[in-house]
Amino acid sequence: MSGLPGRWHRIELRHLLALEAVADEPSFVEAARRLGYGQSAVSQQLKVLEELVGHCLVERARGRRGARLTDDGERFLERARAILGEARAAAAVESCARIRIAAARGVAITHLVAALPSGRATFDLDEGMDRGAVLRGIDAGSVDAGCITGAVPAHCDSVPLYRDRWVALERPGSPAGPLRSSRPIVLRGTVDGTALAGVLPAPAAVAESATTVAMMVGAGLGTGVVPESLVRAWRDRLRVRELDDERVDATLDASLVWRRGRPLKPALVETVGRLRVNSA
């Protein structure tokens, strides 16, 4: 206890869970529902936590049920998520037969599914998530691993899923103009933070699925800019072509990632081994 300042040794997991819930949920009501107790209890847990750490962590707004974390609160929550992630990982030892994997929007999970061992575990696959939500789930321990495209965070280990590429999806017969002058239709959250973000004009539309992108392209609303693996089924109805802008690296790597230093469940170890063999 001598290495902890003030009364930090009195902080409990329930205090950290309350802060996490308030940060993630749109209101105190939803945070309380998530935790399984009353709204006043959430406020009390936060008050105790703030007293123990000696900082205001949550900025409460009058007339609203929600709250916003202060800068101190955001910094504290980042550390708290790591602690909660380790606690959840430890608790998961009792449920090794259930593997939770989240997949970001823009990832085709065909390669992952082919590598899953059969009959030894139950796999919960949550698809179509934002990349940030997948990574937050990994940090918090609410998922065991995640499928993402692009750079792998420094605190994560990974195994390749497949190599993809960006393509332009066009209506047959439409002029194949340069990418920078097109009316792009993009898949939500897939272009942000990539080289394409600095090249593409403002999207004509943002879709939630590759199927919706393809339907919009077919209706003549613009040019789809998507990972090729997601639109192969549309090749017989739409035109798929390579991107023509030399400023853009069209390659796109998909990976299975997990928190470094956190033990993997046996079925996930086997899955990772199969993916490594397939990518060798």
QUIWO-V906194 format. One record per run of one state. SS is the DSSP state (@ for helix, = for strand, . for the rest). FROM is the first residue (numbers start at 1). LEN is the number of residues. Records with the same first field share a line. If there is no record, write none. Layout:
BEGIN
SS->FROM-LEN ; FROM-LEN
END
This chain:
BEGIN
.->1-7 ; 11-2 ; 25-3 ; 36-3 ; 54-4 ; 61-6 ; 70-1 ; 96-2 ; 105-5 ; 116-6 ; 130-1 ; 141-4 ; 150-6 ; 171-8 ; 182-2 ; 188-7 ; 199-6 ; 208-2 ; 219-4 ; 231-1 ; 235-4 ; 243-8 ; 260-6 ; 280-1
@->8-3 ; 13-12 ; 28-8 ; 39-15 ; 71-25 ; 110-6 ; 131-10 ; 179-3 ; 195-4 ; 210-9 ; 228-3 ; 232-3 ; 266-14
=->58-3 ; 67-3 ; 98-7 ; 122-8 ; 145-5 ; 156-15 ; 184-4 ; 205-3 ; 223-5 ; 239-4 ; 251-9
END
